Amino acid sequence: MARKQAARRVKREARSSRRSAPVPVLNVRAVRQAERRDAILAAALEEFAVSGFAATRLDDVARRAGVAKGTIYLYFRDKESLFQELVRASLSPMVGTIETAQIANLPARAIAETIADLFVREIFGTRRKDVIRLMITEGARFPKLAEFYYHEVIERVTAALRAIMTRAAARGELSSDALARFPQLLVAPALVALVWNSMFDRFAPLDIRDLMRAHLDILFGDKASQRKSP
């Protein structure tokens, strides 16, 4: 009997010890550092969106993030590297999705529809669109940022789209190889939507989803008409 009681006591103490075991200090520190870094990136996006890249000060980013200005330099070398990391964090996952799409053995229109939906849902419908707007409005003034954005986003997306449309042309899915030669045509309405939304949306709101659908009908043919044809 005494042995059973002793065994139960040992089990209770073991469970209590597991519950009260402290979280490793390094794990807590890593979590706090990640949270602080994310807060700085979020604050930077807000400041860049409101003031533009040139006018944004790291003091303002620090104030919005709730950290000291010196804390920013623990994570980012300067304002330029902060913006570059903002591009990586916000847009690179979307670029990766598009690059993966070229591997899928699907018709070009199906892939284009998926990419259009991704843009509407994950970029146009979020603050990620502000990063692209910044490049449109200020890229010419900051050639190093424009070069970084080109290699990190534009070059990768263009290469993926060109591969998709080249394959589609070889399969006979396209009436010409124009989209393979100029894959920029596929994303043109996205840029139109971003500019329109920032300048004219309060006068005439634009239904970006319908715009993208109409554009795909022009490029690939009207799906409704194709269903009716024998």
N, C-alpha and C positions, 0 to 999 in steps of 0.2 A: 504493500500500500504506500509505504513511504517513498519507494522508488518511483511509483507512478506520479505521485505528487511532485517529486523533484523534477521529473521529466517535463511535467506540464509547466512548472515554474520556469524551467530553462527555455521552453518554447515561447512563453509569454515575454520573457526578457529579450529573446532574439527578435520577436516582432516589434517590441517597443524600441529596440536599438535601431532597427531598420527604419522605423517611422521618424525617429529623431535624428538620424544621421544627417549631418550638414551637407548641403550641396557644395561640391567642389568650388573653391574660390575662383579657379581659372574659368570654369563654366559660367559663373555669374558675371565675371568681368567681360568675357567674350560676348555674352548676351547684351550687356549694357553698352559695350562699344558698338555693336551692330545697330542697336536702337538709336544711339547718338548719331551714327553715320547716316542712317535712314532719315532722321529728323533734319539733319543738315541738307541732305539732298532734296527733301520735300520743301524746306524753306527756300532753298535756292531756286527751285522751280517757280514758287510763288513770286519771288522777287524778280526773276528774269521775265516772267510773264507780265508783271505790272510795269517794270521800269526798263526792260530791255537789257541786253548783255552789257553794253557800254556804261550805262548809268547805274547799274547794280553795284553796291558796295558790300564787301564782306562783312562790314559792321552790321549792315541791315540784315544780312543772312543770319549772322550769329544771334542777333536780337530776336528774330522771328523763330529761330530754332531753340532759343532758350539756353544758349551756351556762350561761353566767352569767345571772343574773336580768335584767340590763340588756339582754342580747341579745334577750329577748322583746319589749321595747319598740321595737326596731328594725323589728319586723314587725307588732305588734299594739298598739293604743292602751292597752288595759286587759283585764281578765279577761272583761268582757262582749263586747268585740269579738273576742277569741280564741274564745269559744264560738260567736259568730255565724259566724265563718269556718269553724269545725268543722262547723256545720250545712250551710253552702254546699258545703264540700268533700266531705262524706260523703253527703248526701241530695239535693242539687240535681241530680246526674246521673240519679238514679232518678226524680225528679219530671219531668225533661225527657223521659225515656223514656215516661212515662205521658201527658204532653202530646202527644207524637208519635203515640201509639196512637190518639188520637181522630181522626186524619187517615185511618187505615187503613179501607178499605171492607170491613170484616169484621163478622160477626154479633157482637152484644154479648157473648154467652157466650164466644166465642173470645178476645175482647179481655180479658174478665174473667179467664179462665184464664191468659192471658199475664201479667197484672198480679199474680195470685196467685202464680204461679211466681216472678216477679221478687222479690216480697216474701220468699218462703221462702228463695230462694237468695242474694239480694244484701243483704237486711236482717236477717231472722231468723237466718240462718246466719253472720252476721259481727258485728263490733263495732258496726256502724251501729245495731243495735237499742238499744245503750246510750244513744245520743243521744236516741232517742224516749222511752226510760224516764226519762231526766232531765227531759224536758219534762212527762211525766205526773206525776212526783213533786214537781217543784219549780217548775213553770210558774206556779202560783197565787201563789207567794211572790215571783216576779220578773216583774211584768207587762210590762216592756219586752222581756224575752226571749220571753215568750209572744206578744206582738204581732209581734215579728220572725219567730218560727217560724210564726205563722199566715199572714203574708203570703208568706213564702218557701216554705212547704211546703203547709199545709192549704188555703189559698185556691186555689192553683194546681191541686192534685190534685182538689179538689171541683169546680172549674170544668170540668176535663177529663172527669171521670166524669159530670157532669151533661149535658155535650154528647153523650157516647156513649149514655147511656141515653135522652135525649130523642129522638135519632135512632132508637134501637131501638124506642121506643114508637110513633113515627110509622110505622115499617115493619111494625108488628104483631108484633114479636118478643116483646113483653111483654104480660102479661095486664092490666096497669094501668100508670099513670105514676108509681107510688110510688117506684121507683128513680130516676127523673128528678127528682122533688121532694126525695127524701132520699137522695142518693148516699152519704151516710155509712153507710148500711146495708151497702154493699159491703165497706167496710173494717173493720166492727165486729169480725169474728173475729180480725183482725190485732191489735187492741188487747187482746182477751181473751187471745190467745196470749202477748203480751208480759207482761201482768200475771201470768198463770198460771205462765209459765216462771220469773219472778223470785221468786214466793212459794210455789208448790205443786209445782213440777216434781219435787223430790226425793221427794215422797210419791206422786205419780201423774203420770208423764211424759205429755205431750200430743203426739200426732202432729199437728203443725201442717199438714202437707200433706193428710192425710185430713180434718182439720177444715175446711180451706178448700174441699176438694172437696165435702164434705157441705153446706156453706153454699151453694155455687153450685147444687147440686141442688135445694135448697129454693127459691132465688130464680128459677131458670130451668127447673126440672123435671129429673127423673132422666134422665140420658142413656141409661142402659141400658134404661129403660122406653120411651123415645122410639124407640130402635132396633128394639124388638120390635113396636111398634105399626105397623099396616099403613099 
